Amino acid sequence: MRKSTRSFSRTAASSLAVAALALVGFQATGQTASAASTTATAKASSIATCTTANTKVTVSTVSRPINHLLLKATNTGSKPCYAYSAPFLRAGADAQAPLQWVEDSTPQSVLMLEPGQSAYAGILTYSPDGEGGSLAKNLGVLFTDRNGGATATEKSLKLPGSGVFFNSAAAVTYWQDNAADALVW
């Protein structure tokens, strides 16, 4: 009987040692994950929101598709910035509401622009399905913050030619990482 008790004790001690080592490894992994999480949080907090203060915005005509403009935002800051959702656009000085967003153009993730990188948004100016409309000479641009609201400062851009016609079907895409994707919608 003593032999079986001893072998049980050795087995129990061996299992206990393995469990203790596993626990230490788990705690170390948790500490490493915690440190990595803290580092990721610190990095994320060092990334700004793209605004008119740290981003140059331009609007241009495109040959295709018809009735479209291309909005380009280039990070001119010294650190990365996030281009959240889609821009808020005001077509003309007396616009009552911003252009609608093309929900189908939502990218898989938020665009992070390194200094010098650009994001693009396609603007559908009008459609035969739309109603009313008027000629706009300026385009007001506001970036979107992390919570989906507008940032504080609007940038007013002069529209090409003698102005651009907008009607109720006018819409803007979410920010894309290339011009071709922005002009699909």
Buried (B, 14 or more C-beta within 10 A) or exposed (E): EEEEEEEEEEEEEEEEEEEEEEEEEEEEEEEEEEEEEEEEEEEEEEBBBBBBBBBEBEBEEBEEEEBBBBBBBBBBBEEBBBBBBBBBBBBBEEBEEBBBBBEEBEBEEBBBBEEEBBBBBBBBBBBEEBEEBEEBBBBBBBBBBEEEEEBEEBBEBEBEEEBBEBBBBBBBBBBBBEBEBBBEB
